[in-house]
């Protein structure tokens, strides 16, 4: 399999569910967002996604943000960062168990 940069891509995104994130009722999930070195310092700190809720109304969701935007050291009352980290860890474990050949097989599926 070829890297996205070999096709001239400067920015790539992907869904993490096939990489070890189980299907759940609305989350948590993780995605993959990468760019070439040229754009590394230009990546936004936050990305807001627009979708529709179950009633067909417009809904917005914070889809990319940094940890520092949610907590302040000892005053942390939210577990949003912990949940995201656990899902990313599950994905990393799944990918390491698949190995290079397994990842290629999964990518072709």
C-alpha positions as CSV (number, residue, x, y, z in Angstrom):
1,X,0.0,0.0,0.0
2,X,1.2,3.5,-0.8
3,X,1.3,6.4,1.6
4,X,-1.2,9.2,0.9
5,X,1.7,11.6,0.4
6,X,2.8,9.5,-2.6
7,X,-0.5,10.6,-4.3
8,X,0.2,14.3,-3.6
9,X,-2.1,14.5,-0.5
10,X,-1.2,17.3,1.9
11,X,-4.0,16.5,4.4
12,X,-5.6,13.2,5.1
13,X,-8.4,12.1,7.4
14,X,-9.7,8.7,8.4
15,X,-12.2,6.9,10.6
16,X,-10.8,4.9,13.5
17,X,-13.7,2.5,14.0
18,X,-12.2,-0.3,11.8
19,X,-9.0,0.0,13.8
20,X,-10.4,-1.3,17.1
21,X,-13.1,1.1,18.1
22,X,-16.3,-0.9,18.8
23,X,-19.7,0.2,17.4
24,X,-21.5,2.1,20.1
25,X,-24.6,4.2,20.4
26,X,-23.1,7.6,19.4
27,X,-19.6,7.4,20.7
28,X,-16.9,7.6,21.8
29,X,-15.1,7.3,18.5
30,X,-11.8,8.5,17.1
31,X,-10.6,9.7,13.8
32,X,-7.2,10.1,12.1
33,X,-6.1,13.6,11.0
34,X,-2.6,14.0,9.5
35,X,-0.8,16.5,7.2
36,X,2.5,17.0,5.6
37,X,5.3,19.0,7.4
38,X,4.4,22.1,5.3
39,X,1.0,22.4,7.1
40,X,1.9,21.0,10.5
41,X,2.0,24.4,12.2
42,X,-1.1,25.6,10.4
43,X,-3.4,22.8,11.6
44,X,-6.4,24.2,13.6
45,X,-6.6,23.6,17.3
46,X,-10.3,22.9,17.0
47,X,-12.5,21.5,14.3
48,X,-16.3,21.6,14.7
49,X,-18.4,19.0,12.8
50,X,-21.9,19.7,11.5
51,X,-24.5,17.0,11.4
52,X,-28.1,16.3,11.9
53,X,-29.7,15.0,15.1
54,X,-32.4,12.3,15.3
55,X,-35.1,14.9,14.7
56,X,-33.3,16.2,11.6
57,X,-32.2,19.4,13.3
58,X,-28.7,20.8,12.7
59,X,-26.2,19.7,15.4
60,X,-22.6,20.7,16.0
61,X,-19.9,18.6,17.7
62,X,-16.3,19.4,18.7
63,X,-14.5,16.8,16.6
64,X,-10.9,17.9,17.2
65,X,-9.5,19.8,20.1
66,X,-6.5,19.8,22.3
67,X,-6.5,18.5,25.9
68,X,-5.6,21.9,27.3
69,X,-8.9,23.3,26.0
70,X,-10.9,21.1,28.3
71,X,-9.1,20.9,31.7
72,X,-7.1,23.1,34.0
73,X,-4.8,20.9,36.1
74,X,-6.2,20.2,39.5
75,X,-9.7,21.6,38.7
76,X,-10.5,19.0,36.1
77,X,-14.1,17.7,36.4
78,X,-14.5,16.3,33.0
79,X,-13.3,12.9,31.7
80,X,-13.5,13.8,28.0
81,X,-9.7,13.5,27.6
82,X,-9.5,10.2,29.4
83,X,-12.2,8.7,27.2
84,X,-10.5,9.9,24.0
85,X,-7.2,8.5,25.2
86,X,-8.7,5.1,26.1
87,X,-10.3,4.8,22.6
88,X,-7.0,5.8,21.0
89,X,-5.1,3.3,23.1
90,X,-7.6,0.5,22.0
91,X,-6.9,1.4,18.4
92,X,-3.1,1.4,18.9
93,X,-3.3,-2.0,20.6
94,X,-5.6,-3.4,17.8
95,X,-3.2,-2.1,15.1
96,X,-0.2,-3.6,16.9
97,X,-1.9,-7.0,17.1
98,X,-2.8,-6.8,13.4
99,X,0.8,-6.0,12.4
100,X,1.8,-4.6,9.0
101,X,0.2,-7.4,6.9
102,X,-3.0,-7.3,8.9
103,X,-3.3,-3.5,8.5
104,X,-2.9,-3.9,4.7
105,X,-5.6,-6.6,4.6
106,X,-7.9,-4.4,6.7
107,X,-7.1,-1.4,4.4
108,X,-8.1,-3.4,1.3
109,X,-11.4,-4.6,2.8
